Amino acid sequence: MLDLGSRETVGKDMGPGAGGSSPFGKGSVRKRLCFKQSDLGTGELKCDKYKTGVIDGPACSSLCVTETLYFGKCLSTKPNNQMYLGIWDNLPGVVKCQMEQALHLDFGTELEPRKEVVLFDKPTRGTTVQKFKEMVYSLFKTKLGDQGNLSELVNLILTVADGDRDGQVSLGEAKSAWALLQLNEFLLMVILKDKEHTPKLMGFCGDLYVMESVEYTSLYGISLPWVIELFIPSGFRRSMDQLFTPSWPRKAKIAIGLLEFVEDVFHGPYGNFLMCDTSAKNLGYNEKYDLKMVDMRKIVPETNLKELIKDRHCESDLDCVYGTDCRTSCDQSTMKCTSEVIQPNLAKACQLLKDYLLHGAPSEIREELEKQLYSCIALKVTANQMEMEHSLILNNLKTLLWKKISYTNDS
């Protein structure tokens, strides 16, 4: 049985001026955690931190004490960002974790650089709940700008941080929450927690977190080892993909889900989020063919991306790219990147859906569907009345697809 000992804590429900002198407290712990398959010793680090009260969270006890959090199939082998199918207390989930030893990457490749410093160093012992709220507010202002009610979002984060639901936030819980808030995917899961196409957060321990599982983890139903992928021509690969997809009405329902997710992140309550890796491997769906996002690490706040990419030195437009498809232009007069991303999320989503939807599309709508998809792909952020066009194209596409599948048993 895990003995938490005495924990000095701070009540979350105290007013903005209250709790000024109460420090976050210290938790207790147990053994091993997220690991490199090639170096099991690395796995001891997280549970050691839990044992010494550095981190805490609802998944810690299951992982380090009762051992009811199991790692299954590895979905990613990147050493600084691991993803596994897993089971937590008999519920299927996806386990994701960051490794403390990750190398520093410049913002051209990552918006979440992991410098070679000790994680979980903030907040420090003695930090009051009010001070922690100010830290989180400041972080949100940097990432999101002056968008929406940031104070309300801060309170939501404190609710999430209170993993044991005791109405208080321990120091370990606060350190875990702070580490997780550096990750775009975690922030987006909190902001979009009530949206249908965002996976639900099940729990966390340090910067490891568990999200709901998705039965199908790609738009296409076949996954090959990367060694084999190297030798398959792209044209043949596309043909193979089309052989392993659901029936057309089900594909249409999945596509509608992606269009709805684009709406969710387009000028929501906390600003616009940019989809910077619009790839079939980042999207999945459940047994009802409802789209679920599998990987949202490259969905980033527009405010944050603009601030980081503007004035970056460039020789050509190729130097002004984040992820795989968030592009700005290179100003040749100053040799600096501009801050305006050229292609909106909707255009990239339509590009992804073009082959997916046109293959096997009913003959009576194929021509109109193709026309609408190409109009969508041609959308540019700089176009006049882009927002009006965006809404019109998105609604027309959804209507066309819904009309065709509304009365089919297959959808």
C-alpha positions as CSV (number, residue, x, y, z in Angstrom):
1,M,0.0,0.0,0.0
2,L,1.3,3.4,-1.0
3,D,1.9,5.7,2.0
4,L,1.6,9.3,0.9
5,G,2.6,10.5,4.4
6,S,1.8,14.1,5.3
7,R,1.4,16.4,2.4
8,E,1.3,20.1,2.8
9,T,-1.2,21.2,0.2
10,V,-3.1,24.2,-1.0
11,G,-6.8,24.3,-1.6
12,K,-7.7,25.2,-5.2
13,D,-11.0,26.7,-4.3
14,M,-9.5,29.6,-2.4
15,G,-10.0,33.0,-3.9
16,P,-7.4,34.8,-6.0
17,G,-5.9,36.6,-3.0
18,A,-6.1,33.6,-0.7
19,G,-3.6,30.9,0.0
20,G,-0.8,33.3,-0.4
21,S,1.4,31.7,2.3
22,S,0.5,28.0,1.9
23,P,3.2,26.0,0.1
24,F,2.7,23.1,-2.2
25,G,3.5,19.9,-0.4
26,K,5.5,16.9,-1.0
27,G,4.2,13.4,-2.0
28,S,5.7,9.9,-1.7
29,V,6.3,7.0,-4.1
30,R,7.6,3.8,-5.9
31,K,9.5,2.1,-8.7
32,R,9.8,2.2,-12.5
33,L,8.3,3.9,-15.5
34,C,8.4,4.6,-19.1
35,F,11.4,3.1,-20.6
36,K,13.6,2.7,-23.7
37,Q,13.4,-0.8,-24.9
38,S,17.2,-0.7,-25.3
39,D,17.8,0.7,-21.9
40,L,15.5,-0.5,-19.1
41,G,17.5,1.5,-16.5
42,T,16.1,4.7,-17.9
43,G,12.7,3.4,-16.9
44,E,13.5,3.6,-13.2
45,L,13.9,7.4,-13.3
46,K,10.2,8.4,-13.3
47,C,9.2,6.1,-10.5
48,D,12.2,7.2,-8.5
49,K,10.9,10.7,-8.8
50,Y,7.5,9.5,-7.7
51,K,9.1,7.7,-4.7
52,T,10.8,10.9,-3.6
53,G,7.7,13.1,-4.0
54,V,9.0,15.0,-7.0
55,I,6.1,14.0,-9.2
56,D,2.6,12.7,-8.6
57,G,-0.6,12.0,-10.6
58,P,-3.5,9.5,-10.9
59,A,-1.4,7.1,-13.0
60,C,1.6,7.0,-10.7
61,S,0.3,4.4,-8.2
62,S,-0.9,2.1,-11.0
63,L,2.5,2.3,-12.7
64,C,4.8,2.2,-9.8
65,V,3.0,0.4,-7.0
66,T,0.1,-1.9,-8.1
67,E,1.7,-2.3,-11.5
68,T,-1.8,-2.2,-13.2
69,L,-0.6,0.1,-16.0
70,Y,0.7,-2.2,-18.8
71,F,2.7,-1.3,-21.9
72,G,1.8,-3.1,-25.1
73,K,2.7,-2.5,-28.7
74,C,5.1,0.3,-29.3
75,L,3.7,2.9,-31.7
76,S,6.8,5.1,-31.8
77,T,10.5,4.4,-31.2
78,K,11.7,8.0,-31.0
79,P,13.8,8.1,-27.8
80,N,12.5,11.5,-26.7
81,N,8.8,10.7,-27.4
82,Q,7.4,7.3,-26.8
83,M,4.0,6.0,-27.5
84,Y,2.5,2.6,-26.6
85,L,-0.8,0.8,-26.7
86,G,-1.5,0.0,-23.1
87,I,-4.0,-1.1,-20.4
88,W,-4.7,0.8,-17.3
89,D,-6.8,-0.9,-14.6
90,N,-8.4,-3.1,-17.4
91,L,-9.2,-0.1,-19.6
92,P,-7.4,0.2,-23.0
93,G,-5.5,3.4,-23.6
94,V,-2.5,5.0,-25.3
95,V,0.5,5.7,-23.1
96,K,2.8,8.6,-24.1
97,C,5.9,9.8,-22.4
98,Q,8.8,12.1,-22.8
99,M,12.3,11.2,-21.8
100,E,14.3,13.6,-19.7
101,Q,17.5,12.9,-21.7
102,A,16.1,14.2,-25.0
103,L,18.4,16.4,-26.9
104,H,17.7,20.1,-27.4
105,L,16.1,20.7,-30.8
106,D,15.8,24.1,-32.4
107,F,12.4,25.4,-33.2
108,G,12.8,24.6,-36.9
109,T,12.1,21.0,-36.0
110,E,10.3,21.2,-32.6
111,L,8.1,23.8,-30.8
112,E,8.7,21.8,-27.7
113,P,12.5,21.9,-27.3
114,R,13.8,19.7,-24.5
115,K,17.0,21.4,-23.2
116,E,19.5,19.4,-21.2
117,V,18.1,20.5,-17.9
118,V,16.4,18.7,-15.1
119,L,12.6,18.3,-15.7
120,F,10.2,18.9,-12.9
121,D,12.2,21.8,-11.5
122,K,9.2,24.0,-11.3
123,P,7.4,25.0,-9.2
124,T,9.8,25.0,-6.3
125,R,9.0,24.0,-2.7
126,G,7.3,26.8,-0.9
127,T,5.5,28.1,-4.1
128,T,2.0,29.2,-3.2
129,V,-1.1,28.2,-5.2
130,Q,-1.5,31.9,-6.2
131,K,2.1,32.0,-7.5
132,F,1.6,28.8,-9.4
133,K,-1.6,30.2,-11.0
134,E,0.4,33.2,-12.1
135,M,3.1,31.0,-13.6
136,V,0.5,29.1,-15.6
137,Y,-1.3,32.3,-16.7
138,S,2.0,33.7,-18.0
139,L,2.8,30.5,-19.9
140,F,-0.7,30.6,-21.5
141,K,-0.2,34.3,-22.5
142,T,3.0,33.4,-24.2
143,K,1.6,30.4,-26.0
144,L,-1.9,31.7,-26.8
145,G,-1.7,35.4,-26.7
146,D,-4.6,37.4,-25.3
147,Q,-7.2,34.9,-26.4
148,G,-10.3,33.9,-24.4
149,N,-10.6,33.8,-20.7
150,L,-7.1,32.7,-19.6
151,S,-8.0,32.8,-15.9
152,E,-10.8,30.3,-16.5
153,L,-8.3,28.0,-18.4
154,V,-5.8,28.3,-15.4
155,N,-8.6,27.1,-13.1
156,L,-9.3,24.2,-15.4
157,I,-5.6,23.2,-15.3
158,L,-5.7,23.2,-11.5
159,T,-8.7,20.9,-11.6
160,V,-6.8,18.5,-14.0
161,A,-3.7,18.7,-11.8
162,D,-5.6,17.6,-8.8
163,G,-5.2,13.9,-9.8
164,D,-6.6,12.4,-6.6
165,R,-9.6,14.7,-6.5
166,D,-9.0,15.8,-2.9
167,G,-9.6,19.5,-3.7
168,Q,-5.9,20.3,-3.2
169,V,-2.8,20.3,-5.4
170,S,0.4,18.8,-4.0
171,L,3.8,19.9,-5.1
172,G,4.3,16.7,-7.1
173,E,1.0,17.2,-8.9
174,A,1.9,20.8,-9.7
175,K,5.4,19.8,-11.0
176,S,3.7,17.1,-13.2
177,A,1.1,19.6,-14.5
178,W,3.8,22.2,-15.3
179,A,5.9,19.6,-17.3
180,L,2.8,18.5,-19.2
181,L,1.8,22.0,-20.1
182,Q,5.0,22.4,-22.1
183,L,3.5,19.9,-24.5
184,N,1.1,21.2,-27.2
185,E,-0.9,17.9,-27.3
186,F,-1.6,18.0,-23.6
187,L,-2.7,21.6,-23.7
188,L,-5.0,20.9,-26.7
189,M,-6.5,17.9,-24.9
190,V,-7.5,20.1,-22.0
191,I,-8.8,23.0,-24.2
192,L,-10.8,20.6,-26.4
193,K,-11.8,18.1,-23.7
194,D,-15.5,18.3,-24.6
195,K,-15.0,17.9,-28.3
196,E,-15.9,14.6,-30.0
197,H,-12.8,14.1,-32.0
198,T,-10.2,14.9,-29.3
199,P,-9.1,11.8,-27.3
200,K,-9.9,12.0,-23.6
201,L,-7.2,12.3,-21.1
202,M,-7.3,9.4,-18.7
203,G,-4.5,10.3,-16.3
204,F,-0.8,11.2,-15.9
205,C,2.3,10.6,-13.9
206,G,5.0,13.2,-14.3
207,D,5.1,13.9,-18.0
208,L,3.8,10.5,-18.9
209,Y,0.1,10.6,-19.8
210,V,-2.6,8.1,-20.8
211,M,-5.3,8.9,-23.3
212,E,-8.2,6.9,-24.5
213,S,-7.4,4.3,-27.1
214,V,-8.6,4.3,-30.7
215,E,-9.4,1.0,-32.4
216,Y,-7.8,2.1,-35.8
217,T,-4.7,4.2,-35.6
218,S,-4.5,5.4,-39.2
219,L,-6.9,6.3,-42.0
220,Y,-5.6,3.3,-43.8
221,G,-5.7,-0.3,-42.5
222,I,-2.3,-1.5,-43.4
223,S,1.0,-0.8,-41.6
224,L,4.3,-2.0,-42.9
225,P,7.8,-2.1,-41.3
226,W,9.8,1.0,-42.4
227,V,12.4,-1.1,-44.1
228,I,9.8,-2.5,-46.5
229,E,8.3,1.0,-46.9
230,L,11.6,2.2,-48.3
231,F,11.3,-0.1,-51.3
232,I,7.7,0.5,-52.2
233,P,7.1,3.2,-54.9
234,S,4.7,5.9,-53.7
235,G,2.2,5.3,-56.4
236,F,2.0,1.6,-55.6
237,R,1.8,2.4,-51.9
238,R,-1.3,4.7,-52.5
239,S,-3.0,1.8,-54.4
240,M,-2.2,-0.5,-51.5
241,D,-3.7,2.0,-49.1
242,Q,-7.0,2.2,-51.0
243,L,-7.4,-1.6,-50.8
244,F,-7.3,-1.4,-47.0
245,T,-9.9,1.2,-46.2
246,P,-13.5,1.0,-45.0
247,S,-16.5,1.2,-47.4
248,W,-17.1,4.6,-49.0
249,P,-20.0,5.7,-46.7
250,R,-17.8,4.9,-43.7
251,K,-14.9,6.8,-45.2
252,A,-17.3,9.8,-45.7
253,K,-18.3,9.7,-42.0
254,I,-14.6,9.7,-41.0
255,A,-13.9,12.6,-43.4
256,I,-16.8,14.6,-41.9
257,G,-15.1,14.0,-38.5
258,L,-11.9,15.5,-39.8
259,L,-13.8,18.5,-41.1
260,E,-15.4,19.0,-37.7
261,F,-12.0,18.8,-36.0
262,V,-10.8,21.5,-38.3
263,E,-13.7,23.6,-37.1
264,D,-12.8,22.9,-33.5
265,V,-9.3,24.3,-33.8
266,F,-10.1,27.2,-36.2
267,H,-10.6,30.3,-34.1
268,G,-11.8,28.5,-31.0
269,P,-12.1,30.2,-27.6
270,Y,-8.3,30.3,-27.2
271,G,-7.4,31.3,-30.7
272,N,-6.4,29.4,-33.8
273,F,-4.4,26.2,-33.7
274,L,-2.4,25.2,-36.8
275,M,-2.2,21.6,-38.0
276,C,1.4,21.2,-39.0
277,D,1.6,17.5,-39.8
278,T,-1.6,16.6,-41.6
279,S,-0.9,13.0,-42.2
280,A,-3.0,9.8,-42.3
281,K,-0.9,8.3,-39.6
282,N,-2.0,11.0,-37.1
283,L,-5.7,10.3,-37.5
284,G,-7.7,7.3,-36.4
285,Y,-11.3,6.2,-35.8
286,N,-13.3,4.0,-33.5
287,E,-15.7,1.1,-34.2
288,K,-18.5,3.6,-35.0
289,Y,-16.2,5.3,-37.6
290,D,-16.0,8.5,-35.6
291,L,-12.7,10.2,-36.3
292,K,-10.3,10.5,-33.3
293,M,-7.0,12.3,-33.4
294,V,-4.1,9.9,-32.6
295,D,-1.2,12.4,-32.5
296,M,-1.7,16.1,-31.9
297,R,2.0,17.0,-31.1
298,K,2.2,19.1,-34.3
299,I,-1.0,21.0,-33.7
300,V,0.3,24.3,-32.4
301,P,-1.1,27.7,-31.2
302,E,-0.8,30.1,-34.1
303,T,0.4,32.9,-31.8
304,N,3.2,30.7,-30.6
305,L,4.3,29.6,-34.0
306,K,4.3,33.2,-35.4
307,E,6.4,34.5,-32.6
308,L,9.0,31.7,-33.0
309,I,9.2,31.7,-36.8
310,K,9.2,35.4,-37.6
311,D,12.6,36.9,-38.3
312,R,14.2,33.5,-38.6
313,H,17.1,33.7,-41.1
314,C,16.2,32.1,-44.5
315,E,17.6,31.6,-48.0
316,S,14.4,30.4,-49.5
317,D,10.8,29.4,-48.5
318,L,12.1,25.9,-47.7
319,D,13.8,27.4,-44.6
320,C,10.4,28.6,-43.3
321,V,8.6,25.4,-42.5
322,Y,7.5,23.9,-39.2
323,G,6.5,20.3,-39.0
324,T,5.8,19.0,-42.5
325,D,3.3,21.5,-43.8
326,C,3.2,24.8,-41.9
327,R,4.9,27.1,-44.3
328,T,5.5,30.8,-44.4
329,S,7.5,32.7,-47.0
330,C,11.1,34.0,-47.0
331,D,11.3,37.7,-47.5
332,Q,14.2,38.0,-49.9
333,S,14.8,41.7,-49.1
334,T,15.5,40.9,-45.4
335,M,16.3,37.2,-45.7
336,K,13.9,36.6,-42.8
337,C,10.9,34.4,-42.6
338,T,7.5,36.1,-42.5
339,S,5.0,35.1,-39.8
340,E,1.9,34.4,-41.9
341,V,1.3,30.7,-42.6
342,I,0.3,30.3,-46.2
343,Q,-2.1,27.3,-46.3
344,P,-5.0,27.0,-43.8
345,N,-5.8,23.7,-42.0
346,L,-8.9,23.1,-44.2
347,A,-6.8,23.1,-47.4
348,K,-4.4,20.6,-45.9
349,A,-7.3,18.4,-44.7
350,C,-8.9,18.4,-48.1
351,Q,-5.5,17.5,-49.7
352,L,-5.4,14.5,-47.4
353,L,-9.0,13.5,-48.1
354,K,-8.8,13.9,-51.9
355,D,-7.7,10.4,-52.8
356,Y,-9.4,8.9,-49.7
357,L,-12.8,10.2,-50.8
358,L,-12.6,10.1,-54.6
359,H,-11.6,6.4,-54.6
360,G,-14.9,4.5,-54.8
361,A,-17.1,7.7,-54.6
362,P,-20.6,7.2,-55.9
363,S,-20.8,8.3,-59.6
364,E,-23.7,10.7,-59.0
365,I,-21.6,12.9,-56.6
366,R,-18.1,12.2,-57.8
367,E,-17.8,15.2,-60.1
368,E,-19.2,17.7,-57.6
369,L,-17.1,16.2,-54.8
370,E,-13.9,16.5,-56.8
371,K,-14.8,20.1,-57.7
372,Q,-15.4,21.0,-54.0
373,L,-12.2,19.3,-52.9
374,Y,-10.1,21.1,-55.4
375,S,-11.7,24.5,-54.4
376,C,-10.8,23.6,-50.8
377,I,-7.2,22.7,-51.6
378,A,-6.8,26.0,-53.4
379,L,-7.7,28.0,-50.2
380,K,-4.9,30.4,-49.1
381,V,-4.7,32.3,-45.8
382,T,-3.9,35.5,-47.6
383,A,-7.0,35.4,-49.8
384,N,-9.6,38.2,-49.3
385,Q,-12.6,37.0,-47.2
386,M,-10.8,33.8,-46.4
387,E,-12.8,33.1,-43.3
388,M,-16.1,33.4,-45.2
389,E,-14.8,31.2,-48.0
390,H,-13.5,28.7,-45.3
391,S,-16.9,28.4,-43.7
392,L,-18.7,28.1,-47.0
393,I,-16.4,25.4,-48.5
394,L,-16.4,23.5,-45.2
395,N,-20.2,23.5,-44.8
396,N,-20.8,22.6,-48.5
397,L,-18.5,19.6,-48.2
398,K,-20.1,18.4,-45.0
399,T,-23.5,18.8,-46.5
400,L,-22.6,16.9,-49.7
401,L,-21.2,14.0,-47.7
402,W,-24.0,13.9,-45.1
403,K,-26.7,13.9,-47.8
404,K,-25.2,10.9,-49.5
405,I,-24.7,8.8,-46.4
406,S,-27.6,9.8,-44.2
407,Y,-29.8,6.9,-45.2
408,T,-27.2,4.2,-45.6
409,N,-26.8,1.4,-43.1
410,D,-23.1,1.4,-43.8
411,S,-22.4,4.8,-42.1
